[in-house]
Amino acid sequence: MLALGSCLSLWVAASASAGEAGPGTCKLAPPTLARLGYASLPVELSRADLESLKQAQKAVRKKDLAAAKKLVDPLAATYSEDPEVRFLLATVHASEGWLSDACGEIGRLLELDLPAFAQRFEHEPALASLRASADGSRLAEHAKAIGTLWRQATSDGLPAVMSRGSRGSQEIWLSRFLRGGVYLHDIGRFLPVEPGIDGANGVLVDPKANTVAVAKMNVIDCRDDYCPRIDKVEVRAFRLDDVGQPPSRWHYQGEDAHTLDLRSGPRGLTARVHDCCCYKGCVSPWETVGAKRPTPTSTTKDELSMRLDVRGWLLALTPAGQQVRKGRLVSATGEVQLAAKHGGPLGVHEIFVDRNTGLRWVLTTADGCDPKNPENPILRHVISKVAPDGKATVLIEGKGPATALLDGKQAFYLQSEDTVRRWPSLAAFGSGAGEKLMPGVLLVVPISENSNCGGL
């Protein structure tokens, strides 16, 4: 479903009307699915090299090419596959008039990360000469071909994130790299579906609803009661069929929030915060992100929700007509009593239905406080299988949070802590340990199990 829509059409039109004097010399091989996206988490630059990168970017903007080359050459030798270094190298090549070399760099970056680098190529002043050339037209056609493959992968892949970060004071998660996208297990590739937002805390990817939402939060790292707190939230929602369009936005500003909820489904994308300062019952009303009505391209009847706090997040998939209420699985066919560990008012529940066999799986992460041990880890998860006759059997119990999802081909993925495993189908879940995913790819950044009663 992913394309760049208006972004690419403007680029193609500008390239076609530029009046280029001769044919381009850039050779771009037809894109293949096996070359798209990331095969591994990008290498992290050292602080010194990151500063050199910033200084080189400034030198390019000032058209001081001698200074830029002096900085970029050692970076390119050390970080030959880093996308930011490759983009910087393309700007230097273009500024020097080596348009074919710049074209080759941009072509590879479009294959690596189309949502980010198509927009950056369109707006980077140092690449204006490349955009206006015959090689620029070649790149525009190359990007359109990549977009076709990217749409296929978005529908077939696993909604996921690629993440790097660490936990700071009070287990607050500090992201240094976070992208939302889809993961293709068969070829071991991660394809981003949003352009990348500096300082993002969480991402909800919902291909069925044609939506990816990126959340940023300002966290107050205090040590009083109800801390840490969130005083600002910004949600940007992109359409997967046109990430080049400006995103819809939703904002919160308050004093005492500790959790953000996002919900994607037939009613569009909605958001709310848990804030005991300003809202009755400590929860704000649900509000639509952007347009007041769901986009026409949203056809799913299921709901995918995300609960995000400063320590990570959980996902919850709720198929239409199914829900967990007071420890019971409720559907149109009746109610099933689940094990007591599925109960409690603060549980986050996921439900998966095998349409072929009628079997259902219920995953609950409980996040309530234990009054006898308020300082101990409080998160735990339980998974039960429910047979068509209504018999519920507990399959797995564990400490800490857990999240599960299906990919577009109905393979089943379960994440416990920071480990994700894959089974080829729901029916195969529980038989064997499952396959591991590519390092750095997760369903979510896991909420710390050392959360306490002041948080989730």
C-alpha positions in Angstrom: 0.0 0.0 0.0 2.9 2.4 0.3 3.7 4.9 -2.3 4.8 8.5 -2.4 1.9 9.8 -4.5 2.1 13.5 -5.0 5.7 13.6 -4.0 6.8 11.4 -6.9 4.5 13.0 -9.4 5.9 16.5 -8.8 9.4 15.1 -9.0 8.7 13.3 -12.3 7.1 16.4 -13.8 10.0 18.7 -12.7 12.6 16.3 -14.1 10.7 15.9 -17.5 10.5 19.6 -18.0 14.0 20.5 -17.0 15.4 20.7 -20.6 18.4 18.4 -20.0 21.0 18.7 -22.7 21.9 15.1 -23.0 21.2 11.5 -21.8 22.0 10.5 -18.3 24.9 8.2 -17.6 23.6 6.7 -14.3 22.9 3.0 -14.5 20.2 1.7 -12.2 19.4 -2.0 -12.1 15.7 -2.9 -11.9 14.9 -3.1 -8.1 14.3 -6.5 -6.5 12.5 -7.3 -3.3 15.7 -8.9 -1.9 17.5 -5.5 -2.2 14.8 -3.4 -0.5 15.0 -2.1 3.0 17.5 -2.9 5.8 19.3 -6.2 6.2 20.5 -5.2 9.6 20.3 -2.4 12.1 22.4 0.6 10.9 25.8 0.9 12.6 25.8 3.6 15.2 28.3 6.5 14.6 30.6 7.5 17.5 30.0 10.9 19.0 33.1 12.3 17.3 32.0 10.9 13.9 28.5 12.1 14.4 29.9 15.6 15.0 32.0 15.3 11.9 28.9 14.4 9.9 27.1 17.5 11.1 30.0 19.7 10.3 30.3 18.2 6.8 26.5 18.8 6.2 27.1 22.5 7.2 30.0 22.7 4.9 27.9 21.5 2.0 25.2 24.0 2.7 27.9 26.8 2.7 29.3 25.3 -0.5 32.6 24.8 1.1 33.4 21.6 -0.8 37.0 21.4 0.3 36.0 21.2 3.9 33.1 18.9 3.2 35.3 16.4 1.3 37.9 16.5 4.0 35.3 15.4 6.5 33.2 13.0 4.4 36.0 10.9 2.9 37.1 9.3 6.3 33.4 8.8 7.2 32.7 7.0 4.0 35.7 4.8 4.5 34.6 3.8 8.1 30.8 3.8 7.6 30.5 2.6 4.0 26.9 1.4 4.5 25.5 4.1 6.7 22.6 5.9 5.0 23.3 9.3 6.4 27.0 9.1 5.2 25.9 7.9 1.8 23.4 10.8 1.5 26.1 13.3 2.5 28.4 11.7 -0.1 25.7 12.2 -2.8 25.4 15.9 -2.0 29.1 16.3 -2.3 29.2 14.5 -5.6 26.3 16.6 -7.0 27.9 19.8 -5.8 31.1 18.9 -7.6 29.2 18.1 -10.8 29.6 14.3 -10.6 25.9 13.7 -11.2 26.2 10.1 -12.2 28.0 9.2 -9.0 25.4 11.1 -7.0 22.6 9.3 -8.9 24.1 5.9 -8.0 24.2 6.8 -4.3 20.6 8.1 -4.3 19.4 5.1 -6.2 20.7 2.8 -3.5 19.3 4.9 -0.8 15.8 4.8 -2.4 16.0 1.0 -2.3 17.1 1.1 1.3 14.6 3.6 2.7 12.1 4.9 0.2 9.9 6.9 2.6 12.8 8.9 4.0 15.1 9.5 1.1 12.5 10.2 -1.7 11.4 13.2 0.3 14.9 14.3 1.2 16.0 14.0 -2.4 13.1 16.2 -3.5 13.9 18.9 -1.0 17.8 18.9 -0.6 19.2 22.1 -2.2 22.5 20.5 -2.9 20.8 18.0 -5.2 18.9 20.5 -7.3 21.2 20.0 -10.3 20.7 16.2 -10.1 16.9 16.5 -9.9 16.9 18.7 -13.1 19.0 16.3 -15.1 18.3 13.2 -17.1 19.7 11.2 -14.3 17.1 12.8 -12.1 14.4 11.5 -14.4 15.9 8.0 -14.2 15.8 8.2 -10.4 12.1 9.2 -10.5 11.3 6.2 -12.6 13.4 4.0 -10.4 11.5 5.3 -7.3 8.2 4.4 -8.9 9.4 0.9 -9.6 10.6 0.6 -6.0 7.2 1.8 -4.8 5.4 -1.0 -6.5 7.5 -3.6 -4.7 7.2 -1.7 -1.5 3.4 -1.8 -1.6 3.5 -5.6 -2.1 5.8 -6.0 0.9 3.6 -3.7 3.1 0.6 -6.0 2.6 2.5 -9.2 3.1 4.9 -8.3 5.9 4.8 -8.1 9.7 4.1 -4.7 11.2 7.2 -4.1 13.3 9.8 -1.6 14.5 13.5 -1.5 14.1 14.9 -0.1 17.4 18.1 0.9 19.2 18.1 2.5 22.6 18.7 2.1 26.3 17.0 2.6 29.6 17.8 5.6 31.7 16.7 6.8 35.1 13.5 5.1 36.4 13.6 2.7 33.4 12.7 5.4 31.0 13.3 4.2 27.4 15.6 6.4 25.4 15.5 5.8 21.7 18.5 6.4 19.6 17.0 4.8 16.5 13.3 4.0 16.0 11.5 3.3 12.7 8.2 1.8 12.0 7.8 -0.6 9.1 7.2 -4.2 7.9 9.5 -7.2 8.4 9.8 -9.8 5.7 11.1 -12.9 7.4 11.6 -15.1 4.4 14.3 -12.7 3.0 15.4 -11.1 6.3 14.6 -7.5 5.3 13.0 -4.6 7.2 11.2 -1.9 5.1 10.3 1.4 6.8 6.9 2.8 6.1 7.3 6.3 7.7 9.9 9.0 6.9 11.6 8.9 10.4 10.8 11.3 13.2 13.6 12.5 15.5 12.9 11.8 19.1 10.0 9.3 18.4 8.9 7.3 21.4 6.5 4.8 19.8 5.1 3.7 16.4 1.8 2.0 15.5 1.8 0.3 12.1 -1.6 -0.9 10.8 -1.4 -1.8 7.1 -5.1 -3.0 7.0 -6.2 0.5 8.0 -3.7 2.2 5.7 -2.2 4.0 8.7 1.1 4.4 10.5 1.2 6.6 13.6 4.4 8.0 15.2 4.2 9.4 18.8 6.6 11.8 20.5 6.4 12.6 24.2 8.1 15.1 26.5 9.0 13.2 29.7 9.6 14.9 33.0 12.1 12.8 34.8 11.1 13.7 38.4 11.3 11.6 41.5 8.0 12.6 43.2 4.8 10.7 43.4 3.3 9.8 40.0 6.6 10.3 38.3 8.0 10.2 35.6 5.3 12.3 34.0 4.4 13.3 30.4 3.5 16.9 29.8 3.4 17.0 26.0 2.4 14.5 23.3 2.4 14.8 19.5 1.0 12.1 17.2 1.7 12.2 13.5 -0.4 9.9 11.3 0.7 9.0 7.8 -1.3 7.3 5.1 0.6 4.3 3.8 -0.5 4.9 0.3 0.9 8.4 0.3 3.5 9.1 3.0 4.6 12.1 1.0 1.4 13.9 2.1 1.6 16.1 5.3 0.6 13.9 8.2 -2.5 14.4 10.4 -1.6 15.5 13.8 -2.9 15.3 17.4 -1.5 17.2 20.4 -1.8 16.9 24.2 -0.4 19.4 26.7 -1.0 18.9 30.4 0.7 18.2 33.7 0.2 14.7 34.9 -0.1 12.1 32.0 1.6 8.8 32.3 0.3 6.8 29.3 -0.9 7.4 25.7 -3.4 5.1 24.0 -3.8 4.9 20.2 -6.5 3.0 18.5 -6.7 2.2 14.8 -9.6 0.6 13.0 -12.9 1.2 11.2 -13.4 4.5 13.1 -10.0 5.8 12.0 -7.2 6.7 14.3 -8.1 7.9 17.8 -6.0 9.0 20.8 -6.3 9.6 24.5 -4.1 10.1 27.6 -4.2 8.8 31.1 -4.0 12.0 33.2 -5.3 12.1 36.8 -4.9 15.9 37.0 -7.3 17.0 34.4 -9.8 14.2 33.5 -12.6 12.4 35.4 -11.5 8.8 36.0 -7.9 9.8 35.0 -8.6 9.2 31.3 -9.3 11.8 28.6 -12.0 11.2 26.0 -11.0 9.5 22.7 -10.3 12.1 20.0 -9.8 11.5 16.3 -6.3 12.2 14.9 -6.7 14.6 12.0 -9.8 14.0 9.9 -13.0 13.5 11.8 -14.1 10.6 9.7 -12.1 7.4 8.8 -10.2 7.6 5.5 -12.0 5.8 2.6 -9.1 3.5 2.3 -9.6 2.1 5.7 -11.6 -1.2 5.2 -10.6 -3.2 8.3 -13.2 -4.3 10.8 -10.6 -5.2 13.4 -9.0 -2.8 15.9 -5.2 -2.5 16.6 -4.4 -0.5 19.7 -1.2 0.7 21.3 -0.6 1.6 25.0 2.6 3.7 25.3 4.3 4.9 28.4 7.8 6.2 29.1 9.1 2.7 29.5 7.9 1.1 26.2 4.6 0.0 24.8 2.1 -2.9 24.3 -0.1 -3.7 21.3 -3.5 -5.2 21.4 -5.3 -6.8 18.4 -9.1 -7.1 18.8 -10.9 -8.9 16.0 -14.4 -7.7 15.2 -17.0 -9.3 17.4 -14.5 -10.5 20.0 -13.5 -8.9 23.3 -12.3 -9.8 26.8 -14.6 -8.5 29.6 -14.1 -9.2 33.3 -12.1 -12.4 32.7 -14.4 -13.7 30.0 -14.0 -14.0 26.2 -17.1 -12.5 24.8 -18.4 -13.0 21.2 -21.6 -13.4 19.3 -21.5 -17.1 19.9 -21.4 -16.8 23.7 -19.0 -16.3 26.6 -16.1 -18.4 27.7 -14.6 -18.2 31.3 -10.9 -17.7 31.1 -8.3 -18.4 33.8 -8.3 -15.9 36.7 -5.0 -14.4 35.4 -6.8 -13.0 32.4 -9.0 -10.9 34.7 -8.5 -7.6 36.3 -9.5 -4.1 35.2 -6.0 -3.1 33.9 -5.2 -6.0 31.6 -4.2 -5.5 28.0 -5.8 -8.2 25.8 -5.1 -9.6 22.4 -7.3 -12.1 20.6 -6.4 -14.3 17.6 -8.9 -16.4 15.6 -8.0 -19.3 13.3 -10.8 -19.1 10.8 -10.2 -22.7 9.6 -10.5 -24.5 12.9 -12.4 -22.1 15.1 -9.7 -22.1 17.7 -9.0 -18.8 19.5 -6.0 -17.6 21.4 -6.1 -14.9 24.1 -3.0 -13.1 25.3 -3.2 -10.9 28.4 -0.6 -8.7 29.9 -1.7 -7.7 33.4 -0.4 -4.4 34.6 -2.1 -4.0 38.0 -0.3 -3.4 41.3 0.2 -6.1 43.8 -0.8 -4.4 47.1 1.3 -6.9 49.1 4.4 -6.2 47.1 4.0 -2.7 45.5 7.7 -2.4 44.7 8.1 -5.7 43.0 7.8 -6.2 39.2 4.0 -6.2 38.4 3.8 -7.1 34.8 3.1 -10.7 33.7 1.5 -12.4 30.8 -0.7 -15.4 30.1 -1.8 -17.1 26.9 -4.8 -19.4 26.7 -6.2 -21.5 23.8 -10.0 -21.6 23.5 -11.5 -24.6 21.6 -14.7 -24.3 19.6 -16.6 -26.1 22.4 -15.7 -23.3 24.8 -13.0 -25.1 26.7 -10.1 -22.7 27.7 -6.6 -24.1 28.4 -3.7 -22.0 29.7 -0.7 -22.6 27.4 2.0 -20.1 28.6 2.5 -18.0 31.7 5.4 -15.7 32.2 6.9 -12.6 33.9 7.0 -9.3 32.1 4.9 -8.1 29.2 4.2 -9.9 25.9 2.8 -8.9 22.6 1.8 -10.9 19.5 0.9 -10.2 15.9 0.1 -11.9 12.6 1.8 -11.0 9.3 0.1 -10.6 6.0 0.6 -14.4 5.3 -0.9 -15.3 8.7 2.4 -16.4 10.3 2.3 -15.8 14.1 4.9 -13.8 16.1 5.2 -13.6 19.8 7.4 -11.1 21.7 8.3 -11.6 25.4 10.7 -9.0 26.8 13.0 -8.2 23.9 12.9 -11.5 22.1 10.5 -12.2 19.1 9.8 -15.7 17.8 7.9 -16.8 14.7 5.7 -19.8 13.9 4.4 -20.4 10.4 0.7 -20.2 11.5 -1.5 -19.9 14.6 -2.1 -23.7 14.5 1.7 -24.2 14.7 2.1 -22.0 17.8 3.4 -23.9 20.8 5.0 -26.7 18.7 8.7 -26.0 19.1 10.5 -22.9 20.2 9.8 -20.8 17.0 12.3 -19.0 14.8 14.2 -15.9 15.8 13.9 -12.7 13.9 16.6 -10.4 12.5 18.4 -8.6 15.3 17.0 -5.2 16.0 13.5 -6.0 14.8 10.7 -6.0 17.4 7.0 -5.8 17.6 7.3 -3.1 20.2 9.9 -1.6 22.6 9.0 -3.7 25.6 7.7 -2.0 28.7 10.1 -2.7 31.6 8.8 -5.3 33.9 10.3 -3.3 36.8 7.5 -0.7 36.4 5.9 0.2 39.7 2.5 1.3 40.9 3.0 4.9 39.9 3.3 3.9 36.2 1.6 1.2 34.1 
